[in-house]
């Protein structure tokens, strides 16, 4: 007999940890290969972790609601023909999550940020979990940048931020009785101590909501989305450009072929694969839109993986990714779009379905909006929004003169990272997509 380690799987680009939602097995239980052992969650997707071997669960190393770094061993499975190990209580987790350690009534604000040898001028990535903890403790972004990180590329892990908070609290409580500093420092320390009652008073006032209100606690996914959006705004200087395009030919072509397409392919053809097709063609012309930023380096992605923002039944948005979209024809794109959308709405997306996106499309028109200013899905550098298609009177220029006609019009917008994409490139790309949609061939066959 031998023991096989079950590790926390890699769940996507920039995801360094995941939360254990539920264990389906306990020590002593039999498990088949590929049978679900536990459910986990990240800021992008909830997923099931299957067993990598057939055998008996010998030991569980983490509890439910623990946050575990990617690659850590989370359970041990004994394989072989011998007797299964006797059930035992889960061992003390190596990496525990204690809510009491990260939630306090009054944020503590030190007079000066703690210096760190590991801090530098390079922009660091912070996971939504770390940002949530920092916000709850009143830690500003400038202070967070001085927290030493032990993760990959110096990133701050949950363990790092909790240790920093613990040290900061200990320093604040013991500074006065244990301090052996010159008398010159005394007024500053007294000022810090005297500030705490006033901060408590302000904090207590903040929770007194006047009027007839309803207080709703954010669910886990909404908290993670909120942190991810704030992080994106902090990371990328956003610029949004707009364009108007005449999609009459595309609308009339879809109306003409949709019944035949569904009958032949067993799939409904929506506008989304047509939008993605146009975006892919333009990305090939302007590859910097398909990149990411690492410090002072531009990482241009050769694979074109298009994320499509999809609403879930809970009202949250998730972004499944169409891998290698440039290698799919219209039929392939349609099937992939419909498959991922259905999986998202039924909560059946796999971790790989949300990994490695390089550009994102969001359809704000599906909710009735005519245009939007979307937030970049990090670590990408651009996201496009398409608005609702509306019939409007439009001036048509012809060789015989101008005329007014009823056309199907749509606004599209592009938010991009101004660190590497200037207004000229962003607007050029946006207008290129507009021209692709306007010049859609109404005689096209599928």
Buried (B, 14 or more C-beta within 10 A) or exposed (E): EEBBEBBBBBBBBBBBBBBBBEBBBEBEBEBEEEBBBBBBBBBBBBBBBBBBBBBBBBBBBBBBEBBBBBEBBBBBBBBEEEEBBEEEEBEEBBBBBEEEBBEBEBEBBBEEBBEBEBBEEEBBBBBBBBBBBBBEBBBEEEBBBBBBBEBEEBBBBBBBBBBBBEEBBEBBEEBEEEEEEEEEEEEEBEEBEEEEEEBEEEBEEEEEEEEEEEEEEEEBBBBBBBBBBBBBEBBBEBBBBBBBBBBBBBBEBBEEBEEEBEEEBEBEBBBBBBBBBBBBEBBEEBEBBBBBBEEEEBEEBEEBBBBBBBBBEEEBBBBBBBBEBBEBEBBBBBBBBBBBBEBBBEEEBEBBBBBEBBBBBBBBBBEEBBBBBBBBBBBBBBBBBBBBBEEEEBEEEEEEEEEEEEBBBBBBBBBBBBBBBEEEBBBBBBBBBBEBBBEBEEEEEE
